[in-house]
Amino acid sequence: MALTADKVRATKGDALSFPAPVEGAARIYVGSLITLSASGHAQPATDAAGASCIGVACIGVDNTSGADAAADVTIDRAHLEWFPSTGLTQAQVGGNVVLVDDEVVTDAAGATNDVKVGTLLALDGSSALVHVGIFSDTDA
């Protein structure tokens, strides 16, 4: 389910952090997976054709009344983070996971456009440990 409030998750390792301009009229919550809009601006991730996940928002930004690039969001990448998941099995550990929305990850069979988030490293119930932005040769 898409985020409606900030979500701080357990993380491991140092992230590579970088700024990105935010899409006009967008609200980005802490912990939101981020994709780029057609104009190249950060937005809450959706399973959209041609989308590319660039990381996780480490600060929240409310640009709902702003134009494209009126605000910046800081994004983390290359760290380990636990995400809610659906449809993943232990046999898929080591493969790439894809996003359902700006919060949940799944395998390629559970999404329409297969927007990759990173490599699945471990499962704990319905939580998946993902190496964000680091990809495997295989998909989960």
VMD Tcl script that builds the backbone (N, CA, C; Angstrom):
set m [mol new atoms 420]
animate dup $m
set s [atomselect $m all]
$s set {name element resname resid chain x y z} {
  {N N MET 1 A 0.842 -1.180 0.000}
  {CA C MET 1 A 0.000 0.000 0.000}
  {C C MET 1 A 0.888 1.244 0.000}
  {N N ALA 2 A 0.590 2.193 -0.820}
  {CA C ALA 2 A 1.386 3.420 -0.927}
  {C C ALA 2 A 1.428 4.156 0.411}
  {N N LEU 3 A 2.549 4.794 0.677}
  {CA C LEU 3 A 2.724 5.523 1.927}
  {C C LEU 3 A 1.774 6.713 2.022}
  {N N THR 4 A 1.276 6.941 3.243}
  {CA C THR 4 A 0.450 8.109 3.539}
  {C C THR 4 A 1.042 8.899 4.696}
  {N N ALA 5 A 2.208 8.448 5.178}
  {CA C ALA 5 A 2.932 9.112 6.266}
  {C C ALA 5 A 4.390 8.669 6.185}
  {N N ASP 6 A 5.257 9.387 6.908}
  {CA C ASP 6 A 6.666 9.000 6.936}
  {C C ASP 6 A 6.814 7.588 7.482}
  {N N LYS 7 A 7.785 6.843 6.933}
  {CA C LYS 7 A 8.027 5.461 7.343}
  {C C LYS 7 A 9.537 5.258 7.491}
  {N N VAL 8 A 9.996 5.148 8.727}
  {CA C VAL 8 A 11.407 4.893 8.986}
  {C C VAL 8 A 11.558 3.389 9.168}
  {N N ARG 9 A 12.404 2.769 8.341}
  {CA C ARG 9 A 12.620 1.324 8.380}
  {C C ARG 9 A 14.025 1.023 8.875}
  {N N ALA 10 A 14.232 -0.225 9.278}
  {CA C ALA 10 A 15.567 -0.673 9.672}
  {C C ALA 10 A 16.472 -0.697 8.449}
  {N N THR 11 A 17.658 -0.129 8.598}
  {CA C THR 11 A 18.642 -0.105 7.518}
  {C C THR 11 A 19.978 -0.614 8.032}
  {N N LYS 12 A 20.840 -0.994 7.115}
  {CA C LYS 12 A 22.193 -1.424 7.451}
  {C C LYS 12 A 23.145 -0.826 6.431}
  {N N GLY 13 A 24.329 -0.464 6.884}
  {CA C GLY 13 A 25.348 0.040 5.974}
  {C C GLY 13 A 25.191 1.510 5.671}
  {N N ASP 14 A 26.228 2.047 5.080}
  {CA C ASP 14 A 26.228 3.450 4.696}
  {C C ASP 14 A 25.597 3.607 3.318}
  {N N ALA 15 A 24.742 4.594 3.206}
  {CA C ALA 15 A 24.093 4.880 1.928}
  {C C ALA 15 A 24.871 5.948 1.177}
  {N N LEU 16 A 24.731 5.929 -0.117}
  {CA C LEU 16 A 25.182 7.031 -0.950}
  {C C LEU 16 A 23.990 7.976 -1.043}
  {N N SER 17 A 24.155 9.191 -0.598}
  {CA C SER 17 A 23.058 10.161 -0.591}
  {C C SER 17 A 23.279 11.221 -1.654}
  {N N PHE 18 A 22.193 11.620 -2.288}
  {CA C PHE 18 A 22.277 12.649 -3.326}
  {C C PHE 18 A 20.936 13.371 -3.428}
  {N N PRO 19 A 20.958 14.628 -3.888}
  {CA C PRO 19 A 19.712 15.382 -4.042}
  {C C PRO 19 A 19.092 15.153 -5.420}
  {N N ALA 20 A 17.783 15.323 -5.490}
  {CA C ALA 20 A 17.081 15.263 -6.770}
  {C C ALA 20 A 15.929 16.256 -6.733}
  {N N PRO 21 A 15.685 16.959 -7.833}
  {CA C PRO 21 A 14.551 17.886 -7.886}
  {C C PRO 21 A 13.233 17.111 -7.894}
  {N N VAL 22 A 12.231 17.650 -7.207}
  {CA C VAL 22 A 10.945 16.972 -7.020}
  {C C VAL 22 A 9.941 17.403 -8.093}
  {N N GLU 23 A 9.161 16.452 -8.538}
  {CA C GLU 23 A 8.064 16.678 -9.481}
  {C C GLU 23 A 7.065 17.676 -8.896}
  {N N GLY 24 A 6.526 18.538 -9.719}
  {CA C GLY 24 A 5.500 19.471 -9.270}
  {C C GLY 24 A 4.286 18.730 -8.741}
  {N N ALA 25 A 3.675 19.271 -7.704}
  {CA C ALA 25 A 2.467 18.730 -7.071}
  {C C ALA 25 A 2.692 17.386 -6.381}
  {N N ALA 26 A 3.955 17.020 -6.112}
  {CA C ALA 26 A 4.247 15.730 -5.478}
  {C C ALA 26 A 4.465 15.874 -3.978}
  {N N ARG 27 A 4.059 14.859 -3.238}
  {CA C ARG 27 A 4.318 14.741 -1.792}
  {C C ARG 27 A 5.141 13.486 -1.613}
  {N N ILE 28 A 6.357 13.631 -1.090}
  {CA C ILE 28 A 7.241 12.492 -0.872}
  {C C ILE 28 A 7.436 12.307 0.624}
  {N N TYR 29 A 7.156 11.112 1.108}
  {CA C TYR 29 A 7.319 10.796 2.519}
  {C C TYR 29 A 8.688 10.174 2.772}
  {N N VAL 30 A 9.198 10.355 3.988}
  {CA C VAL 30 A 10.414 9.653 4.408}
  {C C VAL 30 A 10.183 8.163 4.200}
  {N N GLY 31 A 11.135 7.486 3.586}
  {CA C GLY 31 A 11.024 6.049 3.361}
  {C C GLY 31 A 10.389 5.661 2.047}
  {N N SER 32 A 9.937 6.639 1.297}
  {CA C SER 32 A 9.299 6.356 0.007}
  {C C SER 32 A 10.338 5.919 -1.023}
  {N N LEU 33 A 10.051 4.825 -1.724}
  {CA C LEU 33 A 10.842 4.490 -2.903}
  {C C LEU 33 A 10.592 5.591 -3.927}
  {N N ILE 34 A 11.636 5.967 -4.665}
  {CA C ILE 34 A 11.542 7.093 -5.588}
  {C C ILE 34 A 11.816 6.642 -7.017}
  {N N THR 35 A 10.949 7.072 -7.930}
  {CA C THR 35 A 11.197 6.920 -9.365}
  {C C THR 35 A 11.266 8.316 -9.973}
  {N N LEU 36 A 11.701 8.372 -11.210}
  {CA C LEU 36 A 11.759 9.645 -11.920}
  {C C LEU 36 A 10.557 9.775 -12.849}
  {N N SER 37 A 10.004 10.971 -12.905}
  {CA C SER 37 A 8.899 11.249 -13.824}
  {C C SER 37 A 9.448 11.329 -15.245}
  {N N ALA 38 A 8.563 11.456 -16.210}
  {CA C ALA 38 A 8.992 11.581 -17.607}
  {C C ALA 38 A 9.873 12.810 -17.814}
  {N N SER 39 A 9.707 13.824 -16.959}
  {CA C SER 39 A 10.524 15.036 -17.067}
  {C C SER 39 A 11.806 14.956 -16.232}
  {N N GLY 40 A 12.034 13.799 -15.585}
  {CA C GLY 40 A 13.272 13.593 -14.833}
  {C C GLY 40 A 13.247 14.075 -13.402}
  {N N HIS 41 A 12.058 14.290 -12.846}
  {CA C HIS 41 A 11.930 14.759 -11.467}
  {C C HIS 41 A 11.530 13.614 -10.534}
  {N N ALA 42 A 11.997 13.684 -9.284}
  {CA C ALA 42 A 11.701 12.658 -8.284}
  {C C ALA 42 A 10.223 12.671 -7.920}
  {N N GLN 43 A 9.682 11.455 -7.764}
  {CA C GLN 43 A 8.283 11.297 -7.374}
  {C C GLN 43 A 8.138 9.993 -6.600}
  {N N PRO 44 A 7.066 9.843 -5.792}
  {CA C PRO 44 A 6.843 8.563 -5.129}
  {C C PRO 44 A 6.721 7.461 -6.185}
  {N N ALA 45 A 7.363 6.345 -5.944}
  {CA C ALA 45 A 7.431 5.276 -6.944}
  {C C ALA 45 A 6.071 4.666 -7.240}
  {N N THR 46 A 5.878 4.352 -8.513}
  {CA C THR 46 A 4.723 3.584 -8.974}
  {C C THR 46 A 5.227 2.565 -9.987}
  {N N ASP 47 A 4.462 1.514 -10.154}
  {CA C ASP 47 A 4.799 0.457 -11.102}
  {C C ASP 47 A 4.375 0.919 -12.502}
  {N N ALA 48 A 5.101 1.889 -13.033}
  {CA C ALA 48 A 4.747 2.493 -14.323}
  {C C ALA 48 A 5.731 2.077 -15.409}
  {N N ALA 49 A 5.245 1.947 -16.620}
  {CA C ALA 49 A 6.096 1.596 -17.756}
  {C C ALA 49 A 7.215 2.620 -17.904}
  {N N GLY 50 A 8.425 2.129 -18.076}
  {CA C GLY 50 A 9.577 2.989 -18.296}
  {C C GLY 50 A 10.153 3.629 -17.046}
  {N N ALA 51 A 9.564 3.364 -15.878}
  {CA C ALA 51 A 10.054 3.965 -14.633}
  {C C ALA 51 A 11.369 3.331 -14.206}
  {N N SER 52 A 12.143 4.103 -13.462}
  {CA C SER 52 A 13.418 3.657 -12.926}
  {C C SER 52 A 13.487 4.069 -11.469}
  {N N CYS 53 A 13.647 3.098 -10.574}
  {CA C CYS 53 A 13.769 3.402 -9.145}
  {C C CYS 53 A 15.196 3.877 -8.877}
  {N N ILE 54 A 15.319 5.054 -8.254}
  {CA C ILE 54 A 16.649 5.605 -8.009}
  {C C ILE 54 A 17.057 5.557 -6.546}
  {N N GLY 55 A 16.163 5.104 -5.655}
  {CA C GLY 55 A 16.525 4.987 -4.249}
  {C C GLY 55 A 15.351 5.245 -3.335}
  {N N VAL 56 A 15.685 5.646 -2.088}
  {CA C VAL 56 A 14.708 5.830 -1.018}
  {C C VAL 56 A 14.847 7.247 -0.454}
  {N N ALA 57 A 13.724 7.934 -0.280}
  {CA C ALA 57 A 13.757 9.288 0.288}
  {C C ALA 57 A 14.168 9.227 1.753}
  {N N CYS 58 A 15.198 9.986 2.125}
  {CA C CYS 58 A 15.600 10.009 3.534}
  {C C CYS 58 A 15.086 11.257 4.244}
  {N N ILE 59 A 14.443 12.151 3.508}
  {CA C ILE 59 A 13.715 13.275 4.100}
  {C C ILE 59 A 12.379 13.371 3.385}
  {N N GLY 60 A 11.410 13.945 4.043}
  {CA C GLY 60 A 10.117 14.160 3.411}
  {C C GLY 60 A 10.070 15.523 2.745}
  {N N VAL 61 A 9.329 15.622 1.654}
  {CA C VAL 61 A 9.190 16.883 0.925}
  {C C VAL 61 A 7.733 17.048 0.493}
  {N N ASP 62 A 7.180 18.203 0.824}
  {CA C ASP 62 A 5.823 18.523 0.372}
  {C C ASP 62 A 5.922 19.583 -0.721}
  {N N ASN 63 A 5.811 19.149 -1.956}
  {CA C ASN 63 A 5.848 20.058 -3.098}
  {C C ASN 63 A 4.477 20.081 -3.785}
  {N N THR 64 A 3.420 19.820 -2.991}
  {CA C THR 64 A 2.084 19.719 -3.575}
  {C C THR 64 A 1.613 21.022 -4.201}
  {N N SER 65 A 2.119 22.159 -3.736}
  {CA C SER 65 A 1.720 23.426 -4.354}
  {C C SER 65 A 2.870 24.050 -5.145}
  {N N GLY 66 A 3.923 23.267 -5.386}
  {CA C GLY 66 A 5.078 23.782 -6.121}
  {C C GLY 66 A 5.151 23.261 -7.546}
  {N N ALA 67 A 5.962 23.922 -8.337}
  {CA C ALA 67 A 6.214 23.514 -9.722}
  {C C ALA 67 A 7.331 22.470 -9.742}
  {N N ASP 68 A 7.581 21.893 -10.913}
  {CA C ASP 68 A 8.719 20.990 -11.073}
  {C C ASP 68 A 9.979 21.680 -10.570}
  {N N ALA 69 A 10.758 20.949 -9.768}
  {CA C ALA 69 A 12.054 21.414 -9.263}
  {C C ALA 69 A 11.967 22.576 -8.274}
  {N N ALA 70 A 10.781 22.866 -7.738}
  {CA C ALA 70 A 10.658 23.914 -6.728}
  {C C ALA 70 A 11.226 23.464 -5.387}
  {N N ALA 71 A 11.451 22.154 -5.234}
  {CA C ALA 71 A 12.024 21.587 -4.011}
  {C C ALA 71 A 12.929 20.431 -4.391}
  {N N ASP 72 A 13.829 20.088 -3.485}
  {CA C ASP 72 A 14.714 18.926 -3.672}
  {C C ASP 72 A 14.453 17.912 -2.572}
  {N N VAL 73 A 14.677 16.648 -2.892}
  {CA C VAL 73 A 14.603 15.572 -1.914}
  {C C VAL 73 A 15.978 14.908 -1.853}
  {N N THR 74 A 16.370 14.475 -0.663}
  {CA C THR 74 A 17.613 13.728 -0.523}
  {C C THR 74 A 17.286 12.246 -0.593}
  {N N ILE 75 A 18.015 11.548 -1.456}
  {CA C ILE 75 A 17.756 10.137 -1.731}
  {C C ILE 75 A 18.948 9.307 -1.282}
  {N N ASP 76 A 18.648 8.154 -0.661}
  {CA C ASP 76 A 19.678 7.191 -0.272}
  {C C ASP 76 A 19.648 6.014 -1.238}
  {N N ARG 77 A 20.845 5.487 -1.517}
  {CA C ARG 77 A 21.001 4.359 -2.439}
  {C C ARG 77 A 22.218 3.543 -2.003}
  {N N ALA 78 A 22.271 2.289 -2.369}
  {CA C ALA 78 A 23.402 1.381 -2.138}
  {C C ALA 78 A 23.514 0.930 -0.687}
  {N N HIS 79 A 22.453 1.061 0.083}
  {CA C HIS 79 A 22.425 0.569 1.462}
  {C C HIS 79 A 21.488 -0.640 1.533}
  {N N LEU 80 A 21.412 -1.264 2.689}
  {CA C LEU 80 A 20.482 -2.363 2.910}
  {C C LEU 80 A 19.279 -1.831 3.674}
  {N N GLU 81 A 18.080 -2.222 3.251}
  {CA C GLU 81 A 16.873 -1.744 3.924}
  {C C GLU 81 A 15.800 -2.821 3.898}
  {N N TRP 82 A 15.058 -2.921 5.012}
  {CA C TRP 82 A 13.937 -3.857 5.117}
  {C C TRP 82 A 12.677 -3.202 4.573}
  {N N PHE 83 A 12.001 -3.867 3.638}
  {CA C PHE 83 A 10.761 -3.379 3.049}
  {C C PHE 83 A 9.649 -4.396 3.263}
  {N N PRO 84 A 8.394 -3.941 3.397}
  {CA C PRO 84 A 7.278 -4.884 3.348}
  {C C PRO 84 A 7.313 -5.568 1.975}
  {N N SER 85 A 6.959 -6.840 1.950}
  {CA C SER 85 A 7.008 -7.566 0.677}
  {C C SER 85 A 5.782 -8.455 0.524}
  {N N THR 86 A 5.592 -8.885 -0.704}
  {CA C THR 86 A 4.517 -9.818 -1.002}
  {C C THR 86 A 4.995 -10.782 -2.079}
  {N N GLY 87 A 4.635 -12.057 -1.935}
  {CA C GLY 87 A 4.905 -13.039 -2.971}
  {C C GLY 87 A 6.338 -13.536 -3.076}
  {N N LEU 88 A 7.217 -13.174 -2.159}
  {CA C LEU 88 A 8.619 -13.609 -2.249}
  {C C LEU 88 A 8.840 -14.896 -1.462}
  {N N THR 89 A 9.771 -15.719 -1.951}
  {CA C THR 89 A 10.120 -16.969 -1.280}
  {C C THR 89 A 11.630 -17.027 -1.049}
  {N N GLN 90 A 12.042 -17.909 -0.158}
  {CA C GLN 90 A 13.461 -18.072 0.147}
  {C C GLN 90 A 14.264 -18.441 -1.103}
  {N N ALA 91 A 13.663 -19.184 -2.005}
  {CA C ALA 91 A 14.355 -19.587 -3.237}
  {C C ALA 91 A 14.712 -18.392 -4.121}
  {N N GLN 92 A 14.085 -17.244 -3.894}
  {CA C GLN 92 A 14.343 -16.057 -4.711}
  {C C GLN 92 A 15.439 -15.151 -4.151}
  {N N VAL 93 A 15.951 -15.484 -2.959}
  {CA C VAL 93 A 17.035 -14.689 -2.377}
  {C C VAL 93 A 18.216 -14.691 -3.352}
  {N N GLY 94 A 18.779 -13.518 -3.585}
  {CA C GLY 94 A 19.866 -13.352 -4.540}
  {C C GLY 94 A 19.409 -12.773 -5.859}
  {N N GLY 95 A 18.088 -12.725 -6.078}
  {CA C GLY 95 A 17.548 -12.138 -7.308}
  {C C GLY 95 A 17.074 -10.716 -7.078}
  {N N ASN 96 A 16.735 -10.046 -8.146}
  {CA C ASN 96 A 16.232 -8.676 -8.058}
  {C C ASN 96 A 14.768 -8.655 -7.638}
  {N N VAL 97 A 14.416 -7.685 -6.805}
  {CA C VAL 97 A 13.008 -7.458 -6.484}
  {C C VAL 97 A 12.548 -6.203 -7.213}
  {N N VAL 98 A 11.239 -6.123 -7.420}
  {CA C VAL 98 A 10.634 -4.987 -8.114}
  {C C VAL 98 A 9.616 -4.338 -7.184}
  {N N LEU 99 A 9.201 -3.126 -7.533}
  {CA C LEU 99 A 8.280 -2.426 -6.641}
  {C C LEU 99 A 6.828 -2.651 -7.023}
  {N N VAL 100 A 5.992 -2.625 -5.991}
  {CA C VAL 100 A 4.541 -2.629 -6.158}
  {C C VAL 100 A 4.064 -1.178 -6.158}
  {N N ASP 101 A 4.620 -0.403 -5.222}
  {CA C ASP 101 A 4.327 1.021 -5.073}
  {C C ASP 101 A 5.512 1.663 -4.371}
  {N N ASP 102 A 5.320 2.775 -3.685}
  {CA C ASP 102 A 6.455 3.451 -3.054}
  {C C ASP 102 A 6.881 2.841 -1.723}
  {N N GLU 103 A 6.264 1.709 -1.354}
  {CA C GLU 103 A 6.616 1.059 -0.086}
  {C C GLU 103 A 6.906 -0.429 -0.216}
  {N N VAL 104 A 6.180 -1.158 -1.039}
  {CA C VAL 104 A 6.197 -2.624 -1.060}
  {C C VAL 104 A 6.993 -3.158 -2.245}
  {N N VAL 105 A 7.746 -4.263 -1.994}
  {CA C VAL 105 A 8.480 -4.942 -3.063}
  {C C VAL 105 A 7.916 -6.344 -3.278}
  {N N THR 106 A 8.182 -6.895 -4.463}
  {CA C THR 106 A 7.695 -8.219 -4.831}
  {C C THR 106 A 8.637 -8.821 -5.872}
  {N N ASP 107 A 8.235 -9.964 -6.430}
  {CA C ASP 107 A 9.002 -10.557 -7.527}
  {C C ASP 107 A 8.411 -10.103 -8.861}
  {N N ALA 108 A 9.075 -10.462 -9.946}
  {CA C ALA 108 A 8.648 -10.013 -11.273}
  {C C ALA 108 A 7.231 -10.470 -11.607}
  {N N ALA 109 A 6.805 -11.610 -11.062}
  {CA C ALA 109 A 5.457 -12.110 -11.340}
  {C C ALA 109 A 4.388 -11.279 -10.631}
  {N N GLY 110 A 4.781 -10.538 -9.583}
  {CA C GLY 110 A 3.815 -9.789 -8.787}
  {C C GLY 110 A 3.636 -8.341 -9.206}
  {N N ALA 111 A 4.309 -7.931 -10.259}
  {CA C ALA 111 A 4.213 -6.542 -10.722}
  {C C ALA 111 A 3.954 -6.528 -12.226}
  {N N THR 112 A 3.531 -5.405 -12.725}
  {CA C THR 112 A 3.224 -5.287 -14.149}
  {C C THR 112 A 4.434 -4.862 -14.965}
  {N N ASN 113 A 5.155 -3.844 -14.493}
  {CA C ASN 113 A 6.224 -3.245 -15.298}
  {C C ASN 113 A 7.634 -3.576 -14.812}
  {N N ASP 114 A 7.745 -4.335 -13.740}
  {CA C ASP 114 A 9.043 -4.819 -13.234}
  {C C ASP 114 A 10.074 -3.714 -13.031}
  {N N VAL 115 A 9.712 -2.712 -12.250}
  {CA C VAL 115 A 10.625 -1.624 -11.900}
  {C C VAL 115 A 11.532 -2.119 -10.777}
  {N N LYS 116 A 12.786 -2.370 -11.098}
  {CA C LYS 116 A 13.719 -2.983 -10.151}
  {C C LYS 116 A 14.105 -2.035 -9.030}
  {N N VAL 117 A 14.169 -2.603 -7.802}
  {CA C VAL 117 A 14.568 -1.852 -6.615}
  {C C VAL 117 A 15.979 -2.228 -6.193}
  {N N GLY 118 A 16.306 -3.518 -6.241}
  {CA C GLY 118 A 17.619 -3.988 -5.818}
  {C C GLY 118 A 17.624 -5.483 -5.628}
  {N N THR 119 A 18.681 -5.987 -4.990}
  {CA C THR 119 A 18.863 -7.422 -4.790}
  {C C THR 119 A 18.273 -7.864 -3.461}
  {N N LEU 120 A 17.486 -8.925 -3.494}
  {CA C LEU 120 A 16.912 -9.528 -2.292}
  {C C LEU 120 A 18.013 -10.302 -1.565}
  {N N LEU 121 A 18.263 -9.937 -0.303}
  {CA C LEU 121 A 19.320 -10.593 0.470}
  {C C LEU 121 A 18.797 -11.524 1.547}
  {N N ALA 122 A 17.596 -11.245 2.071}
  {CA C ALA 122 A 17.029 -12.083 3.132}
  {C C ALA 122 A 15.533 -11.823 3.238}
  {N N LEU 123 A 14.834 -12.791 3.817}
  {CA C LEU 123 A 13.405 -12.658 4.104}
  {C C LEU 123 A 13.174 -12.926 5.580}
  {N N ASP 124 A 12.229 -12.203 6.153}
  {CA C ASP 124 A 11.803 -12.429 7.526}
  {C C ASP 124 A 10.296 -12.216 7.547}
  {N N GLY 125 A 9.557 -13.312 7.391}
  {CA C GLY 125 A 8.106 -13.202 7.282}
  {C C GLY 125 A 7.740 -12.438 6.027}
  {N N SER 126 A 7.007 -11.345 6.197}
  {CA C SER 126 A 6.611 -10.539 5.031}
  {C C SER 126 A 7.500 -9.305 4.863}
  {N N SER 127 A 8.731 -9.386 5.367}
  {CA C SER 127 A 9.712 -8.311 5.189}
  {C C SER 127 A 10.885 -8.824 4.375}
  {N N ALA 128 A 11.389 -7.968 3.482}
  {CA C ALA 128 A 12.498 -8.331 2.599}
  {C C ALA 128 A 13.664 -7.373 2.818}
  {N N LEU 129 A 14.855 -7.932 3.012}
  {CA C LEU 129 A 16.067 -7.125 3.108}
  {C C LEU 129 A 16.609 -6.948 1.699}
  {N N VAL 130 A 16.689 -5.682 1.256}
  {CA C VAL 130 A 17.055 -5.364 -0.126}
  {C C VAL 130 A 18.306 -4.488 -0.144}
  {N N HIS 131 A 19.235 -4.837 -1.038}
  {CA C HIS 131 A 20.394 -3.977 -1.300}
  {C C HIS 131 A 19.917 -2.988 -2.369}
  {N N VAL 132 A 19.541 -1.816 -1.946}
  {CA C VAL 132 A 18.851 -0.826 -2.785}
  {C C VAL 132 A 19.765 -0.311 -3.895}
  {N N GLY 133 A 19.313 -0.463 -5.131}
  {CA C GLY 133 A 20.036 0.066 -6.279}
  {C C GLY 133 A 21.206 -0.768 -6.727}
  {N N ILE 134 A 21.404 -1.915 -6.115}
  {CA C ILE 134 A 22.470 -2.849 -6.512}
  {C C ILE 134 A 21.760 -4.077 -7.073}
  {N N PHE 135 A 22.098 -4.432 -8.321}
  {CA C PHE 135 A 21.309 -5.442 -9.008}
  {C C PHE 135 A 22.069 -6.731 -9.269}
  {N N SER 136 A 21.318 -7.822 -9.287}
  {CA C SER 136 A 21.795 -9.160 -9.558}
  {C C SER 136 A 21.655 -9.437 -11.050}
  {N N ASP 137 A 22.266 -10.533 -11.497}
  {CA C ASP 137 A 22.102 -10.958 -12.875}
  {C C ASP 137 A 20.752 -11.622 -13.119}
  {N N THR 138 A 20.057 -12.000 -12.026}
  {CA C THR 138 A 18.774 -12.694 -12.149}
  {C C THR 138 A 17.675 -11.933 -11.429}
  {N N ASP 139 A 16.444 -12.172 -11.843}
  {CA C ASP 139 A 15.287 -11.565 -11.178}
  {C C ASP 139 A 14.650 -12.568 -10.252}
  {N N ALA 140 A 14.075 -12.077 -9.141}
  {CA C ALA 140 A 13.363 -12.942 -8.195}
  {C C ALA 140 A 12.027 -13.324 -8.792}
}
mol reanalyze $m
mol bondsrecalc $m
mol representation Tube
mol addrep $m
